[in-house]
Amino acid sequence: MAYYKAVKPSKKLEEWLNDLTSTINKADFWIALGDENNWNWSLAYSKIFEDGYTYWGLKRFSLENLARTSFIKKDEPTIVLFRVIGKGIIGAGIVTQYEIDYLNLFWPTEKQNPEVSDGSKYYFRFKMKIIWLHESVNSGSLQGDPELSELLSSYKRAGLKHIKKLEIISKLRSILIDRVQVYQRYEKLFKPIKVTELTIDKIKDIIQRDNRYQNIKVDDGLLKELVNALKLGKPLLLVGPPGTGKTTLAQIIAEALNYKLVSKTASSDWSRIDLIGGPVLKGQEVYWRSGAILEAICEHMKSGGAILLIDEINRANIERAFGEFFTIFGDMPENRRVPVSLLQEIKWWGDKIDDCGRYLLEWWDGQSDLEIPEDFRIIATMNVYDRRYLFSLGYALLRRFIVINFENPKDDDIQAVLKGIVQENNIANNIFDLYNKIKKSGLEIGIGLWVDIAKIVKAFGSDINALDKAVKMILVPQFEGLALSTLKEVKKLLKEKGLNESAEFFNQLYPEVAELESTTKQ
């Protein structure tokens, strides 16, 4: 098996790849039919091992039969259409390499049962440069192209089938040229990139062109920290007050990479099942379900890129939920592996496992740990008013994360954002004054929450009553876990600003403050 970066294409092959319209117009066409699992493996190979290339193979196909099929050609291009049983045509590729290999096991079914494989069952394999994929492939749910599937509906037998009917070939060429042109534009825009290719400019471009992020203010220094930390490969822990954009920036990073974001919010109820996986009750039966980490790893393998976001990680019981995390994610990125013991546990459950469990077993060779793709990343967030709470996570977890601190933008930037939303200067100044006084009391609230307050104020009429409602709805619930002295100071500020409805709601949420005041008076 020759890796595509280790070979140099011939002049002829270069011509075929560089002018796809001309290539399609003179190509010989074939259809490779397989089930969904086989094609998932082939397409995952293209995303993880050889960028843009995929493999197909023929089982027990003799060289004599192969010669009679006229499949192997050196003077004209061969294009293979990918057909999934029960789904239809999902893609196409130009054959770039032929292989005869009796000695190595390549397909998951071979690797899982090496004792019954006297050499590879699929010893004839061919490599293809993918020239088109149906958009459903990127979503992880294979669906056939309706027009191509209908045109080629008579080619449904297993194996490799030659398309010979001229009227079908003529229509096929026209449709495929159109699909390839659309795919080339789509691939350039949405193809996942390697983490090492991420730049500050890519992140800033997402922020600038997406209206959802118009109020995001991020310092270039923070972006540089994030980009460099991501390239090191260790999980990131974004720490800061609520509303400073930690979760939003994780989402922006995923978009800049064209990765899927698998988002989970930690809770005190989390156990090993939620994070890693384990047996759960479904109806009257018990089956094995993948946790957040395995789910995200599977998504990365299927789609070509995924980030696991664990929001509010400090809410989880670290000892109960994260024990096996330390085994999977060692101190160094190159030590990241799904251990044999976990894979054997999944296999023990037989058919009573979820799709992710099945997918991992297809990848597993049955003998050794399963390596986690090097571009897979984890980002966790932690809302803290006092950074000392950071150490409640424990040394074992912290040493596996790179910690990045989030703070609010400068005061001038915050004022500008608030005035841009509310437009009534006196109300915008009132919001900023409240922000400033709370900040001076030693409590920092992130700009995201103040933006939400400003939007509600605008919706309710931009007056003091509107501000009172907004503070009650957004700000007052944020003070859980604060020291009594700080809570008392916040309540005092609400009364001074005339936010009576907010102060009353504050009393309901934090009755311990009223009890303290009552005791003090006595």
C-alpha positions as CSV (number, residue, x, y, z in Angstrom):
1,M,0.0,0.0,0.0
2,A,1.7,3.2,-1.2
3,Y,0.7,6.3,0.7
4,Y,-0.3,9.0,-1.7
5,K,2.3,11.5,-0.4
6,A,5.1,8.9,-1.1
7,V,4.4,8.6,-4.8
8,K,4.5,11.0,-7.7
9,P,1.5,10.8,-10.1
10,S,2.4,10.2,-13.8
11,K,1.9,13.0,-16.3
12,K,-1.2,11.1,-17.5
13,L,-2.8,10.9,-14.0
14,E,-2.0,14.5,-13.3
15,E,-3.9,15.5,-16.5
16,W,-6.9,13.4,-15.4
17,L,-7.0,15.0,-11.9
18,N,-6.4,18.5,-13.1
19,D,-9.2,18.6,-15.8
20,L,-12.1,16.6,-14.4
21,T,-14.6,17.7,-17.0
22,S,-12.4,16.3,-19.8
23,T,-11.7,13.2,-17.7
24,I,-15.4,12.5,-17.1
25,N,-16.1,12.9,-20.9
26,K,-13.6,10.1,-21.8
27,A,-13.8,7.9,-18.7
28,D,-14.8,4.2,-18.4
29,F,-17.5,3.9,-15.7
30,W,-18.0,1.2,-13.1
31,I,-20.2,0.8,-10.0
32,A,-18.9,-0.7,-6.7
33,L,-21.8,-1.9,-4.5
34,G,-21.5,-2.4,-0.8
35,D,-23.4,-2.0,2.4
36,E,-23.4,1.1,4.6
37,N,-20.8,-0.3,7.1
38,N,-18.3,-0.9,4.3
39,W,-18.7,2.5,2.7
40,N,-18.5,4.2,6.1
41,W,-15.1,2.5,6.6
42,S,-13.9,3.5,3.2
43,L,-14.9,7.1,3.6
44,A,-13.6,7.4,7.1
45,Y,-10.3,6.2,5.7
46,S,-10.2,9.2,3.4
47,K,-10.7,11.6,6.3
48,I,-8.3,10.1,8.7
49,F,-5.5,8.4,6.8
50,E,-5.2,9.7,3.3
51,D,-6.9,13.1,2.7
52,G,-9.4,12.8,-0.2
53,Y,-8.5,9.2,-1.1
54,T,-10.5,6.0,-0.5
55,Y,-10.2,2.3,-1.1
56,W,-12.4,-0.5,-2.4
57,G,-11.7,-4.2,-2.7
58,L,-13.0,-7.3,-4.2
59,K,-13.4,-10.5,-2.2
60,R,-11.7,-13.6,-3.6
61,F,-11.5,-12.0,-7.1
62,S,-9.1,-14.1,-9.2
63,L,-6.6,-12.4,-11.4
64,E,-7.9,-14.3,-14.4
65,N,-11.4,-12.9,-13.8
66,L,-10.0,-9.4,-13.2
67,A,-8.2,-9.5,-16.6
68,R,-11.4,-10.5,-18.3
69,T,-13.3,-7.6,-16.9
70,S,-11.1,-4.9,-18.5
71,F,-11.2,-3.0,-15.3
72,I,-7.5,-2.3,-15.2
73,K,-6.5,0.3,-17.8
74,K,-3.4,2.5,-18.2
75,D,-4.5,4.7,-21.2
76,E,-7.9,5.9,-20.2
77,P,-9.4,7.0,-16.8
78,T,-11.6,4.7,-14.8
79,I,-14.3,6.3,-12.7
80,V,-16.1,4.2,-10.0
81,L,-19.5,5.2,-8.7
82,F,-20.1,4.4,-5.0
83,R,-23.4,2.6,-4.4
84,V,-24.7,1.8,-1.0
85,I,-27.2,-1.0,-0.7
86,G,-30.7,0.4,0.0
87,K,-29.5,4.0,-0.3
88,G,-28.2,4.7,-3.8
89,I,-25.2,6.5,-5.4
90,I,-23.3,8.5,-2.8
91,G,-20.1,9.4,-4.6
92,A,-17.5,8.9,-7.3
93,G,-13.7,8.5,-7.6
94,I,-11.0,8.2,-10.2
95,V,-8.9,5.0,-9.8
96,T,-5.3,6.1,-9.1
97,Q,-3.7,2.8,-7.9
98,Y,-4.2,-0.9,-8.1
99,E,-2.9,-3.3,-5.5
100,I,-2.5,-7.1,-5.0
101,D,-1.9,-7.9,-1.3
102,Y,-2.1,-11.4,0.1
103,L,-0.3,-10.6,3.3
104,N,-2.1,-7.7,5.1
105,L,-5.5,-7.3,6.6
106,F,-7.2,-4.1,5.6
107,W,-11.0,-4.2,6.2
108,P,-12.5,-4.2,9.7
109,T,-14.1,-7.6,9.3
110,E,-10.7,-9.1,8.4
111,K,-8.9,-7.4,11.4
112,Q,-11.6,-8.6,13.8
113,N,-11.3,-12.2,12.7
114,P,-7.6,-12.7,11.7
115,E,-7.7,-16.4,12.6
116,V,-10.1,-17.2,9.7
117,S,-8.2,-15.0,7.2
118,D,-5.5,-16.9,5.3
119,G,-4.1,-13.6,4.1
120,S,-6.5,-10.9,3.0
121,K,-9.8,-12.0,1.6
122,Y,-9.9,-8.8,-0.3
123,Y,-6.4,-9.1,-1.9
124,F,-7.3,-7.0,-4.9
125,R,-7.8,-3.4,-3.8
126,F,-7.8,-0.2,-5.7
127,K,-7.4,3.4,-4.5
128,M,-9.5,6.3,-5.7
129,K,-9.2,10.0,-5.6
130,I,-12.7,11.2,-4.5
131,I,-14.1,13.7,-7.0
132,W,-17.6,13.9,-5.7
133,L,-19.6,13.0,-2.5
134,H,-23.3,13.5,-1.8
135,E,-23.9,16.2,0.8
136,S,-25.4,13.6,3.2
137,V,-21.9,11.9,3.6
138,N,-20.7,14.9,5.6
139,S,-23.6,14.8,7.9
140,G,-22.9,11.1,8.7
141,S,-26.2,9.8,7.3
142,L,-25.7,8.3,3.9
143,Q,-28.4,9.1,1.4
144,G,-28.2,8.4,-2.3
145,D,-28.3,11.1,-5.0
146,P,-31.9,10.7,-6.4
147,E,-31.1,11.5,-10.0
148,L,-28.0,9.3,-10.3
149,S,-29.6,6.5,-8.2
150,E,-32.5,6.4,-10.6
151,L,-30.3,6.5,-13.7
152,L,-28.3,3.6,-12.4
153,S,-31.1,1.7,-10.7
154,S,-30.5,-1.5,-12.8
155,Y,-27.0,-1.9,-11.4
156,K,-27.8,-3.5,-8.0
157,R,-25.8,-6.7,-7.9
158,A,-23.0,-7.0,-5.4
159,G,-19.4,-6.5,-6.6
160,L,-17.9,-4.4,-9.3
161,K,-20.2,-3.8,-12.4
162,H,-19.2,-2.3,-15.7
163,I,-21.5,0.5,-17.1
164,K,-21.7,-0.2,-20.9
165,K,-25.0,1.3,-22.1
166,L,-24.2,4.4,-24.2
167,E,-27.5,6.2,-23.4
168,I,-26.8,5.8,-19.7
169,I,-23.2,6.9,-20.0
170,S,-24.1,10.0,-21.9
171,K,-26.6,11.1,-19.2
172,L,-24.2,10.0,-16.4
173,R,-21.4,12.2,-17.8
174,S,-23.6,15.3,-17.9
175,I,-25.0,14.8,-14.3
176,L,-21.5,13.9,-12.9
177,I,-19.8,17.0,-14.4
178,D,-22.5,19.2,-12.7
179,R,-22.1,17.3,-9.3
180,V,-18.3,17.6,-9.4
181,Q,-18.3,21.3,-10.0
182,V,-20.7,21.9,-7.1
183,Y,-18.7,19.6,-4.9
184,Q,-15.4,21.4,-5.6
185,R,-16.9,24.7,-4.5
186,Y,-18.5,23.0,-1.4
187,E,-15.3,21.2,-0.5
188,K,-13.3,24.4,-0.5
189,L,-15.7,26.1,1.8
190,F,-16.7,23.3,4.2
191,K,-13.9,20.7,4.2
192,P,-12.5,20.2,7.7
193,I,-8.9,21.5,8.1
194,K,-6.2,20.2,10.3
195,V,-5.9,21.9,13.7
196,T,-2.3,22.9,12.7
197,E,-3.8,25.0,9.9
198,L,-6.0,27.1,12.2
199,T,-5.1,30.8,12.3
200,I,-6.3,33.9,14.2
201,D,-7.6,35.3,10.9
202,K,-9.8,32.3,10.3
203,I,-11.4,32.8,13.7
204,K,-11.8,36.6,13.2
205,D,-13.3,36.0,9.8
206,I,-16.1,33.8,11.4
207,I,-16.8,36.5,14.0
208,Q,-16.9,39.3,11.4
209,R,-19.2,37.7,8.8
210,D,-21.7,36.0,11.1
211,N,-24.4,38.2,12.7
212,R,-24.7,35.9,15.6
213,Y,-21.3,37.1,16.8
214,Q,-21.6,40.8,16.1
215,N,-21.3,41.6,19.8
216,I,-18.3,39.4,20.5
217,K,-15.2,41.3,21.5
218,V,-12.1,39.1,21.7
219,D,-8.6,40.3,22.3
220,D,-6.0,39.2,19.7
221,G,-3.8,38.1,22.6
222,L,-6.5,35.7,23.8
223,L,-7.0,34.3,20.3
224,K,-3.2,33.7,19.9
225,E,-3.3,31.8,23.2
226,L,-6.2,29.7,22.0
227,V,-4.8,28.9,18.6
228,N,-1.3,27.9,19.9
229,A,-2.8,25.8,22.7
230,L,-5.1,23.9,20.3
231,K,-2.1,23.0,18.2
232,L,-0.3,21.5,21.1
233,G,-3.0,18.8,21.3
234,K,-3.9,18.8,24.9
235,P,-7.5,19.5,26.1
236,L,-8.3,23.2,26.8
237,L,-10.0,24.5,30.0
238,L,-11.5,28.0,29.4
239,V,-11.9,29.7,32.8
240,G,-13.8,32.9,33.6
241,P,-17.0,34.6,34.8
242,P,-20.2,33.6,33.1
243,G,-20.9,35.5,29.9
244,T,-17.3,36.1,28.9
245,G,-17.8,34.1,25.7
246,K,-16.1,30.8,26.6
247,T,-18.8,28.6,25.1
248,T,-19.4,30.9,22.1
249,L,-15.7,30.9,21.2
250,A,-15.5,27.1,21.4
251,Q,-18.4,27.1,18.8
252,I,-16.5,29.6,16.6
253,I,-13.4,27.5,16.7
254,A,-15.3,24.5,15.6
255,E,-16.8,26.5,12.7
256,A,-13.4,27.8,11.7
257,L,-12.1,24.2,11.5
258,N,-15.4,23.0,9.9
259,Y,-15.6,20.5,12.7
260,K,-18.8,19.2,14.4
261,L,-19.3,20.5,17.9
262,V,-20.5,17.8,20.3
263,S,-21.7,19.8,23.2
264,K,-22.4,18.4,26.7
265,T,-23.2,20.2,30.0
266,A,-21.7,18.6,33.1
267,S,-23.8,18.1,36.2
268,S,-23.4,16.6,39.7
269,D,-25.3,13.5,38.5
270,W,-22.6,12.6,35.9
271,S,-21.0,9.2,36.2
272,R,-18.7,7.1,34.2
273,I,-21.6,6.2,31.9
274,D,-22.2,9.9,30.9
275,L,-18.5,10.6,30.1
276,I,-17.1,7.3,28.9
277,G,-20.1,4.9,28.5
278,G,-21.7,1.9,30.1
279,P,-24.9,-0.1,30.6
280,V,-28.2,1.7,30.7
281,L,-31.8,0.6,30.8
282,K,-33.8,0.9,27.6
283,G,-37.4,-0.2,28.0
284,Q,-37.2,-3.7,29.5
285,E,-33.6,-4.3,28.4
286,V,-30.1,-3.2,29.3
287,Y,-27.8,-2.1,26.6
288,W,-24.4,-0.4,26.3
289,R,-24.4,3.3,25.5
290,S,-21.4,5.5,24.6
291,G,-20.6,8.5,26.8
292,A,-19.7,12.0,25.7
293,I,-16.0,11.2,24.9
294,L,-16.6,8.1,22.8
295,E,-19.6,9.8,21.0
296,A,-17.4,12.7,20.0
297,I,-14.5,10.5,18.9
298,C,-16.9,8.5,16.7
299,E,-18.2,11.8,15.2
300,H,-14.7,12.9,14.5
301,M,-14.0,9.6,12.7
302,K,-17.2,9.8,10.7
303,S,-17.3,13.5,9.7
304,G,-13.5,14.2,9.5
305,G,-13.5,16.5,12.5
306,A,-15.2,17.0,15.9
307,I,-14.6,18.9,19.1
308,L,-16.1,17.8,22.4
309,L,-17.3,20.7,24.5
310,I,-17.9,20.0,28.2
311,D,-19.6,23.1,29.6
312,E,-19.3,23.8,33.3
313,I,-17.0,20.9,34.0
314,N,-16.7,21.9,37.6
315,R,-20.3,20.9,38.2
316,A,-19.3,17.2,37.7
317,N,-18.1,14.9,40.4
318,I,-14.6,14.5,39.1
319,E,-13.7,11.3,41.1
320,R,-17.0,9.6,40.0
321,A,-17.1,10.6,36.4
322,F,-13.5,11.2,35.2
323,G,-11.6,8.1,36.5
324,E,-11.2,6.5,33.0
325,F,-10.6,9.9,31.4
326,F,-7.1,9.8,32.9
327,T,-6.4,6.5,31.2
328,I,-7.7,7.5,27.8
329,F,-6.0,11.0,27.8
330,G,-2.5,10.6,29.1
331,D,-0.2,13.5,30.0
332,M,1.0,13.8,26.4
333,P,-1.3,13.9,23.2
334,E,0.6,11.0,21.6
335,N,-0.6,8.8,24.5
336,R,-4.3,9.2,23.8
337,R,-5.9,5.7,23.2
338,V,-9.1,3.9,23.8
339,P,-7.9,1.0,26.0
340,V,-8.4,-2.7,25.0
341,S,-10.3,-3.3,28.3
342,L,-12.9,-0.7,27.3
343,L,-13.3,-2.1,23.8
344,Q,-13.6,-5.6,25.1
345,E,-16.3,-4.4,27.5
346,I,-18.2,-3.0,24.5
347,K,-17.8,-6.2,22.5
348,W,-19.0,-8.3,25.4
349,W,-22.5,-6.7,25.0
350,G,-22.9,-8.2,21.5
351,D,-25.8,-6.7,19.6
352,K,-26.9,-4.6,22.6
353,I,-24.7,-1.6,21.9
354,D,-25.3,1.8,20.3
355,D,-24.1,2.9,16.8
356,C,-21.0,4.5,18.2
357,G,-20.0,1.3,20.0
358,R,-20.5,-0.7,16.8
359,Y,-18.4,1.9,14.9
360,L,-15.5,1.7,17.3
361,L,-15.5,-2.1,17.1
362,E,-15.3,-1.9,13.3
363,W,-12.1,0.1,13.7
364,W,-10.6,-2.0,16.3
365,D,-8.1,-4.8,15.4
366,G,-9.3,-6.9,18.3
367,Q,-5.9,-7.0,20.0
368,S,-4.4,-3.6,20.8
369,D,-5.5,-0.1,22.0
370,L,-7.4,2.0,19.5
371,E,-5.5,5.2,18.8
372,I,-7.5,8.5,19.0
373,P,-7.1,10.6,15.8
374,E,-4.5,13.3,16.4
375,D,-6.8,16.2,15.4
376,F,-9.5,15.3,17.9
377,R,-9.9,18.0,20.6
378,I,-11.7,18.6,23.9
379,I,-12.6,22.0,25.2
380,A,-14.1,22.4,28.7
381,T,-15.4,25.6,30.3
382,M,-15.6,26.6,33.9
383,N,-17.6,29.5,35.3
384,V,-15.8,31.0,38.3
385,Y,-15.9,34.3,40.1
386,D,-12.9,33.3,42.2
387,R,-10.1,31.6,40.3
388,R,-9.2,29.7,43.5
389,Y,-12.1,27.3,42.8
390,L,-10.1,26.1,39.8
391,F,-8.1,23.8,42.1
392,S,-11.2,22.0,43.2
393,L,-10.8,20.1,39.9
394,G,-7.8,18.3,41.3
395,Y,-4.2,18.0,40.1
396,A,-4.7,14.8,38.0
397,L,-7.3,16.6,35.8
398,L,-5.6,20.0,35.6
399,R,-2.3,18.6,34.4
400,R,-4.1,17.2,31.4
401,F,-5.6,20.5,30.4
402,I,-4.1,23.8,29.2
403,V,-5.9,26.5,31.3
404,I,-6.8,29.8,29.5
405,N,-8.3,32.7,31.4
406,F,-11.2,34.7,30.0
407,E,-11.9,38.3,31.0
408,N,-14.2,41.1,29.9
409,P,-13.3,43.6,27.2
410,K,-12.2,47.1,28.1
411,D,-14.8,49.4,29.6
412,D,-14.9,51.6,26.4
413,D,-15.7,48.5,24.4
414,I,-18.5,47.4,26.8
415,Q,-20.1,50.9,26.7
416,A,-20.0,50.9,22.9
417,V,-21.7,47.5,22.7
418,L,-24.4,48.5,25.1
419,K,-25.1,51.8,23.4
420,G,-25.2,50.0,20.0
421,I,-28.0,47.8,21.3
422,V,-30.1,50.1,23.5
423,Q,-29.4,53.4,21.7
424,E,-30.9,55.3,24.6
425,N,-27.7,56.7,26.2
426,N,-29.1,57.2,29.7
427,I,-30.4,53.6,29.9
428,A,-27.1,52.3,28.4
429,N,-25.2,54.3,30.9
430,N,-27.4,53.0,33.7
431,I,-26.6,49.4,32.6
432,F,-22.9,50.2,32.5
433,D,-23.0,51.9,35.9
434,L,-24.6,48.8,37.4
435,Y,-21.9,46.6,35.7
436,N,-19.2,48.9,37.1
437,K,-20.5,48.9,40.7
438,I,-20.9,45.2,40.8
439,K,-17.4,44.9,39.4
440,K,-16.0,47.2,42.1
441,S,-17.6,45.0,44.8
442,G,-15.3,42.3,43.6
443,L,-17.7,40.4,41.4
444,E,-17.3,40.3,37.6
445,I,-20.2,39.4,35.2
446,G,-19.3,38.6,31.6
447,I,-20.2,40.9,28.8
448,G,-22.5,38.3,27.2
449,L,-25.0,38.6,30.1
450,W,-24.9,42.4,29.9
451,V,-25.6,42.1,26.2
452,D,-28.7,39.9,27.0
453,I,-29.8,42.5,29.5
454,A,-29.5,45.3,27.0
455,K,-31.5,43.3,24.4
456,I,-34.4,42.7,26.9
457,V,-34.3,46.3,28.0
458,K,-34.7,47.4,24.3
459,A,-37.6,44.9,23.9
460,F,-39.4,46.1,27.0
461,G,-39.2,49.8,26.2
462,S,-35.8,51.1,27.3
463,D,-36.8,52.6,30.6
464,I,-36.0,51.8,34.3
465,N,-38.8,49.3,34.5
466,A,-37.4,47.4,31.5
467,L,-34.0,47.4,33.2
468,D,-35.5,46.1,36.4
469,K,-37.2,43.2,34.5
470,A,-34.0,42.4,32.5
471,V,-31.8,42.3,35.7
472,K,-34.4,40.1,37.4
473,M,-34.5,37.6,34.4
474,I,-30.7,37.5,33.6
475,L,-28.6,38.8,36.4
476,V,-30.1,37.8,39.7
477,P,-30.0,34.0,39.1
478,Q,-26.2,34.1,38.5
479,F,-25.1,34.5,42.1
480,E,-25.4,31.0,43.3
481,G,-22.6,29.9,45.5
482,L,-21.3,33.3,46.4
483,A,-20.2,34.3,49.9
484,L,-22.9,35.9,52.0
485,S,-21.0,39.2,52.3
486,T,-20.9,39.4,48.5
487,L,-24.6,38.6,48.1
488,K,-25.4,41.3,50.7
489,E,-23.4,43.8,48.7
490,V,-25.2,42.9,45.5
491,K,-28.7,43.2,47.1
492,K,-27.7,46.7,48.4
493,L,-26.7,47.8,44.8
494,L,-30.1,46.6,43.4
495,K,-32.0,48.7,45.9
496,E,-29.8,51.7,45.3
497,K,-30.5,51.5,41.6
498,G,-34.3,51.3,42.3
499,L,-34.5,47.8,40.9
500,N,-37.2,46.7,43.3
501,E,-38.6,43.8,41.4
502,S,-35.1,42.4,41.0
503,A,-34.4,42.9,44.8
504,E,-37.6,41.1,45.7
505,F,-36.7,38.1,43.4
506,F,-33.2,38.2,44.9
507,N,-34.8,37.7,48.4
508,Q,-36.6,34.6,47.1
509,L,-33.5,33.0,45.6
510,Y,-31.1,33.9,48.4
511,P,-33.2,33.9,51.6
512,E,-29.9,33.4,53.6
513,V,-29.2,37.1,53.0
514,A,-32.4,38.3,54.6
515,E,-31.8,35.9,57.5
516,L,-28.3,37.4,58.0
517,E,-29.7,40.9,57.9
518,S,-32.4,39.9,60.5
519,T,-29.8,38.4,62.8
520,T,-27.5,41.4,62.5
521,K,-30.4,43.8,63.5
522,Q,-31.1,41.7,66.6
